[in-house]
Amino acid sequence: MPSYAQKLATFRALHERDGAFLMPNPHDAGTARILEGLGFEAMATTSAGYAWTEGCADVQGLITREMALGHARKIAEATSLPVNGDLENGFGDAPEDVAATIRGAIEAGLCGCSIEDLSQASGTKEYYPLDFAVERIKAGIAAKKELAPDFVLAARSEAPIRSGEDLDAAIERLNAYADAGADLVYAPALVSVDTIAEVRRRVPAKLNVLAGRPGFKPTFKELSDLGVTRVSIGAGLSQAAFAAFYNAAKRLKDDADFSVFSEAQNLGEALSFMRGRDDD
């Protein structure tokens, strides 16, 4: 198993090379082992996928910082690959909350994380004012520079993009976060080649794109050709896994249909990636 320093260096190098890299999101240690076995180069936690494994909706406040970082540690320890953390808004509004989350992420063995500019703790969506959102990113940058300078901090703008005006506002935020020192910027609402190309023209920073959202059209090659650095999947694989479980269980309940058990494909190969008694 590589050291934490080696994982950090590997993750940093992925962001520096030409072309995009694909970063899928496991929801537990077992799915992390499968992703490594299939040959991916890095992975990231998913707040939604993890929340579902705890029987919770993907709503801020149901999963605590301690829970999320404990979960992230299990994934980081299960794989030799670098792991990025989906750490929502840093589990608190204050810049000090973001700094504490970054310190905890580093202690848990994560090589990077995303911090978003949206608070839902009150039950409604509240976007942080830009100046305050920048202070939060600066606090995270200061924390990671103190402990692990190669830790990759992605600043994530949750602003919806429904018009050119919305895109201008999102671009203003992404540029402000990059100027504050974020290693990477991220706007999940980018779903078209045209909007992603516009962001690439107007934001001179490394860009993460979330694939698989409703209405998402670009191919991986198109994203790479546009100069996107990183393509994450979010809860996409978890959605597929939970949907398959639900559909099989529903057939079992509705029809007592045992054929669902014979339809699982490639399980033997998937299980071959699990850690054995003699593994590190």
JOPE-V136183 format. One record per residue. N is the residue number from 1. RES is the residue in three letters. OMEGA is omega in radians with two decimals (999 if undefined). Layout:
n = (N | N)
res = (RES | RES)
omega = (OMEGA | OMEGA)
//
This chain:
n = (1 | 2 | 3 | 4 | 5 | 6 | 7 | 8 | 9 | 10 | 11 | 12 | 13 | 14 | 15 | 16 | 17 | 18 | 19 | 20 | 21 | 22 | 23 | 24 | 25 | 26 | 27 | 28 | 29 | 30 | 31 | 32 | 33 | 34 | 35 | 36 | 37 | 38 | 39 | 40 | 41 | 42 | 43 | 44 | 45 | 46 | 47 | 48 | 49 | 50 | 51 | 52 | 53 | 54 | 55 | 56 | 57 | 58 | 59 | 60 | 61 | 62 | 63 | 64 | 65 | 66 | 67 | 68 | 69 | 70 | 71 | 72 | 73 | 74 | 75 | 76 | 77 | 78 | 79 | 80 | 81 | 82 | 83 | 84 | 85 | 86 | 87 | 88 | 89 | 90 | 91 | 92 | 93 | 94 | 95 | 96 | 97 | 98 | 99 | 100 | 101 | 102 | 103 | 104 | 105 | 106 | 107 | 108 | 109 | 110 | 111 | 112 | 113 | 114 | 115 | 116 | 117 | 118 | 119 | 120 | 121 | 122 | 123 | 124 | 125 | 126 | 127 | 128 | 129 | 130 | 131 | 132 | 133 | 134 | 135 | 136 | 137 | 138 | 139 | 140 | 141 | 142 | 143 | 144 | 145 | 146 | 147 | 148 | 149 | 150 | 151 | 152 | 153 | 154 | 155 | 156 | 157 | 158 | 159 | 160 | 161 | 162 | 163 | 164 | 165 | 166 | 167 | 168 | 169 | 170 | 171 | 172 | 173 | 174 | 175 | 176 | 177 | 178 | 179 | 180 | 181 | 182 | 183 | 184 | 185 | 186 | 187 | 188 | 189 | 190 | 191 | 192 | 193 | 194 | 195 | 196 | 197 | 198 | 199 | 200 | 201 | 202 | 203 | 204 | 205 | 206 | 207 | 208 | 209 | 210 | 211 | 212 | 213 | 214 | 215 | 216 | 217 | 218 | 219 | 220 | 221 | 222 | 223 | 224 | 225 | 226 | 227 | 228 | 229 | 230 | 231 | 232 | 233 | 234 | 235 | 236 | 237 | 238 | 239 | 240 | 241 | 242 | 243 | 244 | 245 | 246 | 247 | 248 | 249 | 250 | 251 | 252 | 253 | 254 | 255 | 256 | 257 | 258 | 259 | 260 | 261 | 262 | 263 | 264 | 265 | 266 | 267 | 268 | 269 | 270 | 271 | 272 | 273 | 274 | 275 | 276 | 277 | 278 | 279 | 280)
res = (MET | PRO | SER | TYR | ALA | GLN | LYS | LEU | ALA | THR | PHE | ARG | ALA | LEU | HIS | GLU | ARG | ASP | GLY | ALA | PHE | LEU | MET | PRO | ASN | PRO | HIS | ASP | ALA | GLY | THR | ALA | ARG | ILE | LEU | GLU | GLY | LEU | GLY | PHE | GLU | ALA | MET | ALA | THR | THR | SER | ALA | GLY | TYR | ALA | TRP | THR | GLU | GLY | CYS | ALA | ASP | VAL | GLN | GLY | LEU | ILE | THR | ARG | GLU | MET | ALA | LEU | GLY | HIS | ALA | ARG | LYS | ILE | ALA | GLU | ALA | THR | SER | LEU | PRO | VAL | ASN | GLY | ASP | LEU | GLU | ASN | GLY | PHE | GLY | ASP | ALA | PRO | GLU | ASP | VAL | ALA | ALA | THR | ILE | ARG | GLY | ALA | ILE | GLU | ALA | GLY | LEU | CYS | GLY | CYS | SER | ILE | GLU | ASP | LEU | SER | GLN | ALA | SER | GLY | THR | LYS | GLU | TYR | TYR | PRO | LEU | ASP | PHE | ALA | VAL | GLU | ARG | ILE | LYS | ALA | GLY | ILE | ALA | ALA | LYS | LYS | GLU | LEU | ALA | PRO | ASP | PHE | VAL | LEU | ALA | ALA | ARG | SER | GLU | ALA | PRO | ILE | ARG | SER | GLY | GLU | ASP | LEU | ASP | ALA | ALA | ILE | GLU | ARG | LEU | ASN | ALA | TYR | ALA | ASP | ALA | GLY | ALA | ASP | LEU | VAL | TYR | ALA | PRO | ALA | LEU | VAL | SER | VAL | ASP | THR | ILE | ALA | GLU | VAL | ARG | ARG | ARG | VAL | PRO | ALA | LYS | LEU | ASN | VAL | LEU | ALA | GLY | ARG | PRO | GLY | PHE | LYS | PRO | THR | PHE | LYS | GLU | LEU | SER | ASP | LEU | GLY | VAL | THR | ARG | VAL | SER | ILE | GLY | ALA | GLY | LEU | SER | GLN | ALA | ALA | PHE | ALA | ALA | PHE | TYR | ASN | ALA | ALA | LYS | ARG | LEU | LYS | ASP | ASP | ALA | ASP | PHE | SER | VAL | PHE | SER | GLU | ALA | GLN | ASN | LEU | GLY | GLU | ALA | LEU | SER | PHE | MET | ARG | GLY | ARG | ASP | ASP | ASP)
omega = (3.12 | 3.10 | 3.09 | 3.13 | 3.11 | 3.09 | 3.10 | -3.12 | 3.11 | -3.11 | 3.10 | -3.12 | 3.10 | -3.14 | -3.09 | -3.07 | 3.09 | 3.09 | -3.13 | 2.95 | -3.07 | -3.08 | 3.14 | -2.99 | 3.04 | 3.09 | 3.05 | -3.09 | -3.12 | 3.11 | 3.03 | 3.12 | 3.12 | -3.13 | 3.08 | -3.13 | 3.13 | 3.03 | 3.05 | -3.04 | -3.13 | 3.14 | 3.14 | 3.03 | 3.06 | -3.11 | -3.14 | -3.12 | 3.12 | 3.14 | -3.13 | 3.11 | 3.08 | -3.13 | -3.09 | 2.95 | 3.12 | -3.09 | 3.12 | 3.09 | 3.12 | 3.08 | -3.12 | 3.07 | -3.10 | 3.11 | -3.09 | -3.12 | 3.05 | 3.07 | 3.14 | 3.12 | 3.13 | 3.12 | -3.14 | -3.13 | -3.09 | -3.02 | 3.04 | -3.12 | 3.02 | -3.10 | 3.06 | -3.11 | 2.94 | -2.99 | 3.00 | -3.11 | -3.11 | 3.08 | 3.07 | -3.09 | -2.99 | 3.04 | 3.13 | 3.08 | 3.10 | 3.14 | 3.13 | 3.12 | 3.11 | 3.11 | 3.11 | 3.12 | 3.12 | 3.13 | 3.14 | 3.11 | 3.07 | -3.13 | 3.12 | 3.07 | 3.00 | 3.09 | -3.07 | -3.04 | -3.09 | 3.04 | 3.08 | -3.05 | -3.12 | -3.10 | 3.06 | 3.14 | 3.12 | 3.13 | 3.13 | 3.00 | -2.98 | -3.11 | 3.14 | 3.10 | 3.10 | 3.11 | 3.10 | 3.12 | 3.12 | 3.11 | 3.09 | 3.12 | 3.14 | -3.13 | -3.10 | 3.10 | -3.13 | -3.00 | -3.04 | -3.06 | -3.14 | 3.05 | -3.05 | 3.14 | 3.09 | 3.08 | -2.95 | 3.08 | -3.11 | -3.09 | 3.09 | 3.13 | -3.11 | -3.09 | 3.08 | 3.11 | 3.09 | -3.13 | 3.10 | -3.13 | 3.11 | 3.14 | 3.08 | 3.13 | -3.11 | 3.11 | 3.12 | 3.13 | 3.09 | 3.12 | 3.13 | 3.09 | 3.11 | 3.14 | -3.00 | 3.04 | -2.86 | 3.06 | -3.06 | -3.08 | 3.11 | -3.06 | -3.11 | 3.10 | -3.07 | -3.12 | 3.11 | 3.10 | 3.12 | 3.09 | 3.13 | 3.13 | -2.95 | 3.13 | -3.12 | -3.12 | 3.07 | -3.00 | 2.95 | 3.05 | 3.09 | -3.14 | 2.99 | 3.08 | 3.06 | -3.14 | -3.10 | -3.04 | -2.98 | 3.00 | 3.10 | 3.13 | 3.11 | 3.13 | 3.13 | 3.13 | 3.11 | -3.13 | 3.04 | -3.12 | -2.96 | 3.11 | 3.11 | -3.03 | -3.12 | -3.10 | -3.03 | 3.14 | 3.09 | 3.08 | 3.13 | -3.11 | -3.12 | 3.10 | 3.12 | 3.11 | -3.13 | -3.09 | 3.11 | -3.14 | 3.14 | 3.08 | 3.12 | -3.12 | -3.04 | -2.98 | -3.01 | -3.03 | -3.12 | -3.12 | 3.13 | -3.08 | -3.14 | -3.06 | 3.13 | -3.10 | 3.01 | -3.13 | 3.14 | 3.11 | 3.13 | -3.12 | 3.12 | -3.14 | -3.11 | -3.10 | 3.11 | -3.09 | -3.05 | 3.14 | 3.11 | 999)
//
